[in-house]
Amino acid sequence: MNFVRLIRICWLCIFLPLLFVSNGCSTAQPQVAINKDLEKYRKVYLVKPRGDGRDLTAGVLSRLKRAGFDAETTDDRSLKKLAAAKEPTLVCRFNGISTWDYTRTWYCFESVEIHFFDFDTGKQVFEVTYFHPNSTLPENTELNRLFIQIQDNFFPGQPNPFRDNLRGPHGPPYQEFKHDL
């Protein structure tokens, strides 16, 4: 066997698996846990996380309403006091880790998870997650990507306002970095 060919094969054996590992973690993957009949849910209680200093709850709530849910915010204490609803109801919880991107002047998610639980049983019905530690896209863009999947699973066959976003794939326009000069 030719020495050059042997070196090429060794390099392929080393870098080809790295190529698949690095590309695999950047895709959001919805996972249906228990209930595949998601179309019956229309009422959602969004539980506000404790450490939500930048009020991401408002962005998730507005997207839930835009998707077609009858959504309200609540906290853990109030959620326990709510009576069982006559219609199928969901509890939505989310958490995310974001960092500030100084070159683009916006926050970027490193990871975000949105979980939906059945109100009566407490079992997880649906979840959508996104993990990309080196993301450079704004949080709004990543939330819209997740809500494309949520809309497609809960409201199949209906127009998806998140997919048909006329503002472009990268979310809000570039904002100037604010400074004290």
N, C-alpha and C positions, 0 to 999 in steps of 0.2 A: 504494500500500500504506500502510496505517495505520502511523504512527510507533511506537505502542505495540506493535503486532504485530511490527514489525521488531526492537525491543528484546528482546521475548520470545524470538524466534527466535535472536538472538545469544546470549542467556543460556543457552538450551538447547544450542546448539552448543558452548559452553564447558564447562558443568557435567555434561552427560550422559556424555561420555567419562570424566570424572573419577570419576563414580559407578561405572562398570563397572570401572575400574582399581583403585579402593580396595576393592571387594568381591571381586575375583578372587584376591587373594593370601592369603585366610584359610582356604582349603579345603585339606584334605589330599588328595593325589592319588596313589593307588597306580599304579605303572608296572611292568608285566611286561616285562622286558627281552628274555629269550631263550626260556626254557622255559615253556610254558603248562601242562605236566603237573606241577603242583605237589603233587598228592595223594600222590605216591610218597615224598616226603621226610618222615621222622619224627625222625631223629637230627640234632641241631644242636650245634655247638661255638660258644659265644659268646665272642668275643675281647674281653677287658677293655681298655678304652682306657687310655692312660698317665696322663692327667690327670683321673682320676675321684675327686676328693677327697670328694665326698658319696656315693659308692658307688651310682651309678645302675645299675651292672651288676646289683646284687641285684634291683632292681625289674624290669629287663628279663628277667632269668633267671626270676624267679617267674612273670612273665606268659607266657614261652615254655612253661614247664611247665604252667601253667593252661590254655593254649591246646591242649595235647595233644602237644607235642614231648617227646622224650627229650633234654633239654638239659643241657650241662655248660659250665662256664667254663674258659677256657684263656688263655694269652698267646701272643704271636707265636712265641717260641722253642719252646714246647711244641707248638704247632700244626705246626711243621715236622717234629717228631719222630714225630708220629702216623702210623701206617700207614694205608694205604687200607682203608676199611671195606668189608664185604661188601654192606651195604645202602646205598642212596643217602643221602648225608650232606650237610648244609649247614654253611657257616661264616657266622655272623652278626656283623656289625660295626655299631656305632651311634656316632653323635656328636650332640651337641646344645649349644646355647647357651641359657643360662637367666639370668634376672635375678631379684633379690629384689623383691617387691612389698610395700612398706612399709604400704600401706593395708590389705592383706588378710593380711599376715604369712605368705606362702609364696612359694616359687620358681615362676616362670612360664617356660616355654620360649618363646624367640623363634624358634628353629628346632630341629628334630630330624630326623634321618635314620636309618633302619634298613635295612641292605642285607643280602641273603642271596646267598651265592655257593655254587656247587657245589664240594664238597670236592675231587673228582678233577680237574675241568677248570679250576677257578678262575674260571669265567665267572659273571657276575651273573645270577641267576635271577629275583629279585624285589627291589623296593625300595618303601618307603613313606616319604614326606617330609611335613613340616609346617613351614610358614613363616608366622609371624604376629608381627611385631615389637612389637605393642601388646597382646599377649595378657594377660588378667587371670585366666585359669583355672590351677589348680594343675597341676604336672607330672604327677601321677597321672592326672588327667582326660585330658590330652593323650595320654599313653601308652595309656590305655584306648581312646581314639578310634582310634589307629593300630592297636592290636591287634584291633579290630573288623574292620578290613580284612584284616589278616594271617590271622585265624581264618577269614574268609569265603573267602579264596583258597586256603589250604592244607587246610582241612577243610570243604568245602562240604556243606551239607545237615545238618550237626550243630548242636546248640544252641550258641549263642555266649554264653559267660559274661560277656563284656565288654559286650555289647549289653543283656543282661538284668540289669544291675547295680541292685540294690535300694537302694544307698546314694545314688542320685540322680545327676544329670548333672554335678554340680560337685565330685565327688570327696570328699575327707575333710571332716569338719565343721570349722568355723572354729576355729583355734587362737589362743589369746591370745599376744600378742607378749611375749616374755621380756625383762625389763629388770633393771637392778641397783639399783632404788630401795629 
